[in-house]
Amino acid sequence: MALDQAKKAEIIAKYARKDGDTGSTEVQVALITERIIYLTEHLKTNKKDHSSRLGLLKLVGQRKRLMRYLKTVDLARWNTIKTDMGIRN
């Protein structure tokens, strides 16, 4: 599943650090979080979809690694993205 272009552009515009920024850590975490939310809802109705469950676990691990990196680089940005996205420690 991919996010539709309008939703993706909205997320990028909200978390971009400068104009045209699509690869900063905050943008990546926000996009991954939206995909995690979608997959979580999908798995509530499709309990036997094991391939999507595996993809969800991979996304959670990737987001965790990005958040760990962001915490070591800039703690203030880490706190901001954590509270905005509602991510637990």
Buried (B, 14 or more C-beta within 10 A) or exposed (E): EEBEEEEBEBBBEEBBEEEEEEEBBBBBBBBBBBBBEBBEEBBEEEEEBEEBBEBBEEBBEBBEEBBEBBBEEBEEBBEBBBEBBEBEE
